[in-house]
């Protein structure tokens, strides 16, 4: 299952099925199922046989002092090629976005220059009127013509809402492939209304420009302050978009970290702040909030792969773990530096191993051990939990994953439940590399599962975490699962969402 020349979890940001033969910033690591920036030397790990020693591949923590090495060939190429060489390295979608932004800046500059010249020209006429005939000095409303020209200012906020959202919809999680007949389709965002509200706000602004023309003699100077605040919130709202965040909460036993996927409105460039605030807001589905409501966020920012979070108090160990797990799910974040009232608290922390399960006490050595992601439901069936099972080293990770899943949750048994019937055996497993659908043939015991949906879901969740697997076809004793459970279980299954709220 694993190629020997490069890491099987390596893929492009746009399509994880494609990778280049040389290091590039477009590469992403899919070891967790989501695209993550690569914080290690690609030539030494991702594109070499040494990928088995990569901390991300093993699921172990990165050194807290580790920095992401820049590929040595990148800076000279950029310096020699200049802007044209830099543009050539961008994806077509990124080039289109930068081109659109440059056009917008040019348009805004032309509008600003036009308004400035018109304002200066209007003031020149207004100042010339009293000098021509001093008797007209009492006609103060003639200055309203100069102010009336300023009412053209609402044209600027009307341009921003109609152009800026063209780049934000691409932030949706399009990297997750789904099959045409997926049994567990992703849930729709619960509250799409905020994006509609931001797009509707600019249309109301131009209608207010008719008021000064109707009553120019009443109070022309009072109309200007009412327009200036209207443009500011409109521009702020236009930069927000609906994004899916993965948040980590605790279980009632105090031993597990449980991920949930929540869709919220996020301002551009403020993903880390939004994630921390959602953690503080707590779970919507009954999980334990590890970062409590008594914690107040002072500031949050991301620079150089490190998210710096400034809080008003120290966090406990489990709260820190939940915060680091949540923030390192964001693109561009490899470490988290906590601060308390502006003072650093400890060293930057890298992503820890999530819910480790090592029943045989194997050494955490990638040359002898394999780390397999497995999914089991909580005892009450309310949420699915991912655990990392440590097994002896093997190249057949797909078969090892299924076998580990059949072995059950091990020491987490009191908290997690076994939904695949005990005694189920793996008969055969084959991957169609053209369709990236893996066919799993199980023994007849699987057909006696009490919770059919949970048994299928956990099997599909575990296998589709592997980088080369897009969907799962389930057979029982060589026949389609649909022959046992009905037509709904006959087709293949794509990767479902993990605990969507």
C-alpha positions as CSV (number, residue, x, y, z in Angstrom):
1,X,0.0,0.0,0.0
2,X,2.9,2.4,0.6
3,X,5.2,3.6,-2.2
4,X,8.9,3.4,-1.3
5,X,10.1,6.5,-3.1
6,X,8.0,9.1,-1.3
7,X,5.5,9.6,1.5
8,X,2.0,8.3,0.7
9,X,0.4,11.2,2.6
10,X,2.1,13.8,0.2
11,X,-0.2,15.7,-2.2
12,X,-0.9,19.1,-3.7
13,X,-3.1,21.7,-1.9
14,X,-5.6,21.6,-4.7
15,X,-5.6,17.7,-5.3
16,X,-3.9,15.3,-2.9
17,X,-3.7,12.7,-5.6
18,X,-1.1,14.7,-7.4
19,X,2.5,15.5,-6.2
20,X,5.7,16.9,-7.8
21,X,9.1,15.3,-7.8
22,X,10.8,18.3,-6.3
23,X,10.0,20.3,-3.1
24,X,7.3,23.0,-3.5
25,X,5.2,25.2,-1.2
26,X,2.1,23.8,-3.0
27,X,2.6,20.4,-1.3
28,X,0.5,19.5,1.7
29,X,0.5,16.6,4.2
30,X,-2.7,14.5,4.5
31,X,-1.7,12.3,7.4
32,X,-4.7,13.6,9.4
33,X,-7.1,13.5,6.5
34,X,-7.0,17.3,6.1
35,X,-4.4,19.3,4.1
36,X,-1.7,20.5,6.6
37,X,1.3,22.7,5.8
38,X,4.6,20.7,5.8
39,X,6.9,21.8,8.6
40,X,9.8,19.5,7.7
41,X,12.3,19.3,4.9
42,X,10.5,17.8,1.9
43,X,13.6,16.5,0.2
44,X,14.7,14.6,3.3
45,X,11.3,13.3,4.4
46,X,8.4,13.7,2.0
47,X,10.3,12.9,-1.3
48,X,12.6,10.3,0.0
49,X,12.5,6.8,1.6
50,X,13.1,8.6,4.9
51,X,9.5,9.7,5.1
52,X,8.9,6.9,7.5
53,X,10.9,8.9,10.1
54,X,8.8,12.0,9.6
55,X,7.1,13.2,12.9
56,X,3.9,13.8,11.0
57,X,4.0,10.4,9.5
58,X,4.4,8.7,12.9
59,X,1.9,10.9,14.6
60,X,4.4,12.0,17.2
61,X,5.1,15.6,18.4
62,X,7.4,17.9,16.5
63,X,10.3,19.5,18.4
64,X,9.2,22.8,19.9
65,X,12.2,24.6,18.4
66,X,11.8,23.2,14.9
67,X,11.4,25.7,12.1
68,X,10.1,24.9,8.7
69,X,13.2,24.8,6.4
70,X,12.8,26.7,3.2
71,X,13.8,24.8,0.0
72,X,17.3,26.1,-1.0
73,X,16.4,26.4,-4.7
74,X,13.4,28.7,-4.2
75,X,15.0,32.1,-3.3
76,X,17.5,32.2,-6.2
77,X,14.8,31.3,-8.7
78,X,12.6,34.0,-7.5
79,X,15.4,36.6,-7.5
80,X,16.5,35.8,-11.0
81,X,13.0,35.6,-12.5
82,X,11.5,38.5,-10.7
83,X,7.8,39.1,-10.7
84,X,7.2,36.9,-13.8
85,X,9.0,33.9,-12.2
86,X,7.0,34.4,-9.1
87,X,3.7,34.5,-11.0
88,X,4.7,31.3,-12.9
89,X,4.9,29.4,-9.6
90,X,1.3,30.3,-8.6
91,X,-1.7,28.2,-9.3
92,X,-4.1,29.5,-12.0
93,X,-6.7,30.3,-9.3
94,X,-4.2,32.3,-7.3
95,X,-3.0,34.3,-10.4
96,X,-6.7,35.1,-11.1
97,X,-7.2,36.3,-7.5
98,X,-4.1,38.5,-7.6
99,X,-5.1,39.9,-11.0
100,X,-8.6,40.7,-9.7
101,X,-7.1,42.5,-6.6
102,X,-4.8,44.6,-8.8
103,X,-7.8,45.6,-11.0
104,X,-9.7,46.5,-7.9
105,X,-6.9,48.7,-6.5
106,X,-6.6,50.4,-9.9
107,X,-10.3,51.1,-10.0
108,X,-10.3,52.4,-6.4
109,X,-7.4,54.7,-7.2
110,X,-9.2,56.1,-10.3
111,X,-12.4,56.7,-8.3
112,X,-10.4,58.4,-5.4
113,X,-8.5,60.6,-7.9
114,X,-11.8,61.6,-9.6
115,X,-13.5,62.4,-6.3
116,X,-10.6,64.4,-5.1
117,X,-10.4,66.5,-8.2
118,X,-14.1,67.1,-8.1
119,X,-14.0,68.1,-4.5
120,X,-11.2,70.6,-5.1
121,X,-12.9,72.0,-8.2
122,X,-16.2,72.4,-6.2
123,X,-14.4,74.2,-3.4
124,X,-12.8,76.5,-5.9
125,X,-16.1,77.5,-7.3
126,X,-17.7,78.0,-3.9
127,X,-14.9,80.3,-2.7
128,X,-15.1,82.3,-6.0
129,X,-18.8,83.0,-5.5
130,X,-18.5,85.4,-2.5
131,X,-15.7,87.4,-4.1
132,X,-17.7,88.1,-7.2
133,X,-20.7,89.6,-5.4
134,X,-20.3,90.3,-1.6
135,X,-24.1,90.8,-1.4
136,X,-24.6,87.0,-2.0
137,X,-22.7,86.2,1.2
138,X,-26.0,85.4,2.9
139,X,-26.7,82.6,0.5
140,X,-25.0,80.0,2.6
141,X,-26.9,77.1,0.9
142,X,-24.8,77.7,-2.2
143,X,-22.0,75.7,-0.3
144,X,-24.3,72.7,-0.5
145,X,-23.2,72.1,-4.0
146,X,-19.7,71.5,-2.8
147,X,-21.0,69.0,-0.2
148,X,-23.4,67.5,-2.7
149,X,-20.4,66.4,-4.7
150,X,-19.1,64.5,-1.7
151,X,-22.2,62.3,-1.7
152,X,-20.6,60.3,-4.5
153,X,-18.5,58.6,-1.8
154,X,-20.9,55.7,-1.3
155,X,-19.7,54.5,-4.7
156,X,-16.6,53.0,-3.0
157,X,-18.4,50.7,-0.5
158,X,-20.7,49.4,-3.3
159,X,-17.7,48.2,-5.2
160,X,-16.1,46.3,-2.3
161,X,-19.0,43.9,-1.5
162,X,-19.5,42.9,-5.1
163,X,-15.8,42.1,-5.8
164,X,-14.3,40.8,-2.5
165,X,-16.6,37.8,-2.1
166,X,-15.4,36.4,-5.4
167,X,-12.2,35.1,-3.6
168,X,-13.8,34.0,-0.4
169,X,-16.0,31.1,-1.6
170,X,-12.9,29.1,-2.5
171,X,-12.2,28.7,1.3
172,X,-14.8,25.9,1.5
173,X,-13.4,22.5,2.1
174,X,-13.2,21.3,-1.5
175,X,-10.3,19.1,-0.9
176,X,-12.5,16.3,0.5
177,X,-13.5,14.0,-2.3
178,X,-17.0,12.4,-2.2
179,X,-18.6,9.7,-4.3
180,X,-21.7,10.2,-6.3
181,X,-23.6,7.7,-4.1
182,X,-22.2,8.7,-0.7
183,X,-24.3,7.4,2.1
184,X,-23.2,10.1,4.6
185,X,-23.2,13.5,2.6
186,X,-21.7,16.5,4.4
187,X,-24.3,18.5,6.3
188,X,-25.2,22.0,5.0
189,X,-24.1,25.0,7.1
190,X,-26.8,25.8,9.7
191,X,-26.7,29.5,9.3
192,X,-25.9,30.9,5.9
193,X,-27.7,34.1,6.7
194,X,-24.6,36.2,7.7
195,X,-23.3,36.1,4.1
196,X,-26.6,37.2,2.7
197,X,-26.7,40.1,5.2
198,X,-23.3,41.4,4.2
199,X,-24.3,41.3,0.5
200,X,-27.6,43.1,1.2
201,X,-26.1,45.9,3.2
202,X,-24.5,47.8,0.4
203,X,-27.7,48.0,-1.7
204,X,-29.3,50.1,1.1
205,X,-26.5,52.7,1.1
206,X,-27.1,54.3,-2.3
207,X,-30.8,54.9,-1.5
208,X,-29.7,57.3,1.3
209,X,-28.1,59.7,-1.2
210,X,-31.5,60.9,-2.3
211,X,-32.2,62.6,1.0
212,X,-29.7,65.6,0.6
213,X,-31.1,66.4,-2.9
214,X,-34.6,66.7,-1.5
215,X,-33.7,69.1,1.4
216,X,-30.4,70.8,0.6
217,X,-31.2,73.9,2.6
218,X,-32.1,72.1,5.9
219,X,-28.7,71.0,7.2
220,X,-26.2,70.0,4.6
221,X,-23.3,69.6,7.0
222,X,-25.3,67.1,9.2
223,X,-25.7,64.6,6.3
224,X,-22.0,63.9,6.0
225,X,-21.4,62.2,9.4
226,X,-24.3,59.9,8.7
227,X,-22.7,58.5,5.6
228,X,-19.2,58.1,6.8
229,X,-20.0,55.4,9.4
230,X,-22.1,53.4,7.0
231,X,-19.2,52.6,4.7
232,X,-16.9,51.3,7.5
233,X,-19.0,48.3,8.8
234,X,-20.0,47.4,5.2
235,X,-16.3,46.9,4.3
236,X,-15.7,44.8,7.5
237,X,-18.6,42.5,6.9
238,X,-17.7,42.0,3.3
239,X,-14.4,40.3,4.3
240,X,-16.2,37.6,6.3
241,X,-17.0,34.2,4.9
242,X,-18.5,30.9,6.1
243,X,-15.7,28.4,7.1
244,X,-15.7,25.0,8.7
245,X,-13.6,24.8,11.8
246,X,-12.5,21.6,13.6
247,X,-12.8,22.1,17.4
248,X,-11.7,19.7,20.1
249,X,-13.8,19.2,23.3
250,X,-13.6,16.6,26.1
251,X,-15.7,13.6,27.1
252,X,-17.4,13.0,30.4
253,X,-14.6,10.6,31.5
254,X,-12.0,13.2,31.2
255,X,-9.7,11.0,29.1
256,X,-10.5,11.7,25.4
257,X,-10.4,14.6,23.0
258,X,-13.3,14.6,20.6
259,X,-13.3,16.6,17.3
260,X,-16.4,18.4,16.0
261,X,-16.9,20.3,12.8
262,X,-18.6,23.7,13.0
263,X,-19.4,26.1,10.3
264,X,-19.1,29.8,11.4
265,X,-18.6,33.2,9.9
266,X,-14.9,34.1,9.9
267,X,-13.3,37.4,9.1
268,X,-10.5,37.2,6.6
269,X,-7.1,36.5,8.3
270,X,-8.7,36.0,11.7
271,X,-9.2,32.2,11.7
272,X,-7.2,31.6,14.8
273,X,-9.2,34.2,16.8
274,X,-12.5,32.7,15.6
275,X,-11.4,29.2,16.6
276,X,-10.4,30.3,20.1
277,X,-13.7,32.1,20.6
278,X,-15.7,29.1,19.4
279,X,-13.8,26.9,21.9
280,X,-14.7,29.3,24.7
281,X,-18.3,29.3,23.5
282,X,-18.4,25.6,24.2
283,X,-19.9,22.5,22.6
284,X,-23.4,22.6,21.0
285,X,-23.9,18.9,21.4
286,X,-23.2,18.1,25.1
287,X,-19.4,17.7,25.1
288,X,-17.2,19.1,27.9
289,X,-15.8,22.6,27.2
290,X,-12.1,22.3,28.2
291,X,-11.5,26.1,27.6
292,X,-14.2,27.5,29.9
293,X,-16.3,30.7,29.5
294,X,-14.3,32.3,32.4
295,X,-11.3,32.6,30.0
296,X,-11.1,35.8,28.0
297,X,-9.2,36.2,24.7
298,X,-7.1,39.3,24.6
299,X,-5.5,38.9,21.1
300,X,-4.7,36.2,18.6
301,X,-2.4,36.2,15.5
302,X,-0.4,33.9,13.3
303,X,3.1,34.5,12.0
304,X,5.9,32.2,10.7
305,X,3.8,29.1,11.4
306,X,3.2,30.0,15.0
307,X,-0.2,31.0,16.4
308,X,0.2,33.4,19.4
309,X,-2.8,33.4,21.7
310,X,-2.9,36.0,24.5
311,X,-5.3,35.1,27.3
312,X,-6.2,36.7,30.7
313,X,-5.3,33.5,32.7
314,X,-3.4,30.3,32.5
315,X,-5.0,27.1,31.1
316,X,-4.9,23.6,32.6
317,X,-3.2,20.8,30.8
318,X,-6.3,19.4,29.0
319,X,-7.4,22.9,28.0
320,X,-3.9,23.6,26.5
321,X,-4.1,20.3,24.6
322,X,-7.5,21.1,23.2
323,X,-6.3,24.6,22.1
324,X,-3.2,23.2,20.4
325,X,-5.2,20.4,18.6
326,X,-7.7,23.0,17.4
327,X,-5.3,25.6,16.2
328,X,-2.9,23.2,14.4
329,X,-5.8,22.1,12.3
330,X,-5.7,25.5,10.6
331,X,-3.7,26.0,7.5
332,X,-0.3,27.6,8.1
333,X,-0.2,26.8,11.9
334,X,2.4,24.3,13.1
335,X,3.0,25.6,16.7
336,X,1.0,27.5,19.4
337,X,2.6,30.0,21.8
338,X,0.4,30.8,24.8
339,X,0.6,34.1,26.6
340,X,-1.0,35.4,29.8
341,X,-1.6,39.1,29.8
342,X,1.1,39.6,27.2
343,X,3.8,37.4,28.8
344,X,4.8,34.1,27.2
345,X,3.7,31.0,29.1
346,X,6.1,28.2,28.3
347,X,7.6,27.3,24.9
348,X,5.7,27.0,21.6
349,X,3.8,23.6,21.5
350,X,3.5,21.4,18.5
351,X,0.5,19.1,17.7
352,X,0.4,16.1,20.2
353,X,-0.6,12.6,19.4
354,X,-4.4,12.3,19.6
355,X,-5.8,9.7,22.0
356,X,-2.9,7.2,21.7
357,X,-3.7,3.5,22.1
358,X,-0.6,1.3,22.6
359,X,-1.8,-2.0,24.3
360,X,1.5,-3.9,23.5
361,X,3.8,-1.1,24.8
362,X,5.6,-0.9,21.5
363,X,8.4,1.6,21.1
364,X,7.5,4.8,19.4
365,X,10.0,4.1,16.7
366,X,8.9,4.4,13.0
367,X,11.3,1.7,12.0
368,X,9.5,-0.8,14.2
369,X,6.0,0.6,14.8
370,X,3.1,1.9,12.7
371,X,0.5,4.5,13.8
372,X,-3.0,3.8,12.6
373,X,-6.0,6.1,12.9
374,X,-9.2,4.3,14.1
375,X,-12.7,5.6,14.8
376,X,-15.1,4.3,17.5
377,X,-18.3,5.9,18.8
378,X,-18.7,7.0,22.4
379,X,-20.6,4.6,24.7
380,X,-23.8,6.6,24.2
381,X,-23.3,6.7,20.4
382,X,-23.5,10.5,20.3
383,X,-20.0,11.2,18.8
384,X,-17.2,9.4,16.9
385,X,-13.7,9.5,18.5
386,X,-10.4,9.1,16.7
387,X,-7.7,7.1,18.4
388,X,-4.1,6.4,17.2
389,X,-3.3,2.7,17.5
390,X,0.3,1.6,17.6
391,X,1.0,-1.7,15.9
392,X,4.2,-3.5,14.6
393,X,5.7,-2.1,11.4
394,X,3.9,-3.1,8.2
395,X,3.6,-1.9,4.6
396,X,0.0,-3.2,4.3
397,X,-1.5,-0.4,6.3
398,X,-5.0,-0.9,4.9
399,X,-5.2,-4.5,6.1
400,X,-3.6,-3.5,9.4
401,X,-6.1,-0.7,9.9
402,X,-9.1,-3.0,9.3
403,X,-7.6,-5.7,11.7
404,X,-7.0,-3.1,14.4
405,X,-10.6,-1.8,14.0
406,X,-11.9,-5.4,14.4
407,X,-9.8,-5.8,17.6
408,X,-11.9,-3.1,19.2
409,X,-11.2,0.0,21.4
410,X,-8.9,-1.8,23.9
411,X,-8.3,0.1,27.1
412,X,-10.8,2.8,26.0
413,X,-13.5,0.1,26.2
414,X,-15.5,1.6,29.1
415,X,-15.7,4.9,27.2
416,X,-15.9,3.7,23.6
417,X,-18.0,1.0,22.2
418,X,-17.4,-1.9,19.7
419,X,-19.9,-1.6,16.9
420,X,-18.4,-4.2,14.6
421,X,-19.5,-7.6,16.0
422,X,-16.8,-9.6,17.8
423,X,-15.6,-12.5,15.6
424,X,-15.8,-10.6,12.4
425,X,-12.8,-11.5,10.2
426,X,-11.1,-9.9,7.2
427,X,-11.4,-12.2,4.2
428,X,-9.9,-10.1,1.5
429,X,-9.0,-6.5,0.6
430,X,-8.2,-4.9,-2.7
431,X,-7.7,-1.3,-3.9
432,X,-8.7,-0.1,-7.4
433,X,-6.1,2.6,-8.0
434,X,-8.0,4.1,-11.0
435,X,-11.1,4.9,-8.9
436,X,-9.3,4.9,-5.5
437,X,-12.1,2.7,-4.1
438,X,-11.0,0.0,-1.7
439,X,-13.1,-3.2,-1.5
440,X,-13.3,-4.9,1.9
441,X,-14.6,-8.5,2.1
442,X,-15.6,-9.4,5.7
443,X,-17.0,-12.6,7.2
444,X,-20.7,-13.2,7.8
445,X,-20.5,-12.0,11.4
446,X,-20.4,-8.4,10.2
447,X,-23.9,-8.7,8.9
448,X,-25.1,-9.2,12.5
449,X,-24.1,-5.7,13.6
450,X,-26.6,-4.1,16.0
451,X,-25.9,-0.6,14.8
452,X,-25.5,-0.9,11.0
453,X,-24.9,2.8,10.3
454,X,-22.2,3.1,13.0
455,X,-20.5,-0.1,11.9
456,X,-20.3,1.1,8.3
457,X,-19.4,4.7,9.2
458,X,-16.5,3.8,11.5
459,X,-15.1,1.4,8.9
460,X,-15.3,4.0,6.2
461,X,-13.9,6.8,8.4
462,X,-10.8,4.7,9.3
463,X,-10.0,3.5,5.7
464,X,-10.6,6.9,4.0
465,X,-8.0,8.4,6.3
466,X,-5.4,6.6,4.2
467,X,-4.1,8.9,1.5
468,X,-4.8,6.6,-1.5
469,X,-8.4,5.7,-0.5
470,X,-11.4,7.8,-1.7
471,X,-14.2,5.4,-1.0
472,X,-15.1,2.0,0.4
473,X,-17.1,-0.9,-1.1
474,X,-18.2,-3.5,1.6
475,X,-18.7,-7.2,0.8
476,X,-19.8,-10.0,3.2
477,X,-18.7,-13.5,2.2
478,X,-18.0,-12.2,-1.3
479,X,-21.4,-10.7,-1.8
480,X,-22.6,-7.1,-1.7
481,X,-23.6,-5.8,1.7
482,X,-26.9,-4.7,0.0
483,X,-27.8,-8.4,-0.3
484,X,-28.0,-8.5,3.5
485,X,-29.2,-5.0,4.5
486,X,-30.9,-3.7,1.4
487,X,-30.2,-1.4,-1.5
488,X,-29.1,1.5,0.7
489,X,-25.9,-0.5,1.5
490,X,-25.1,-1.8,-2.0
491,X,-23.1,1.1,-3.4
492,X,-19.7,2.5,-2.3
493,X,-19.3,4.9,0.6
494,X,-17.4,8.2,0.6
495,X,-15.8,9.8,3.7
496,X,-18.4,11.3,6.0
497,X,-18.0,14.4,8.1
498,X,-16.7,13.9,11.7
499,X,-19.3,15.0,14.2
500,X,-20.9,17.9,12.3
501,X,-22.7,20.4,14.5
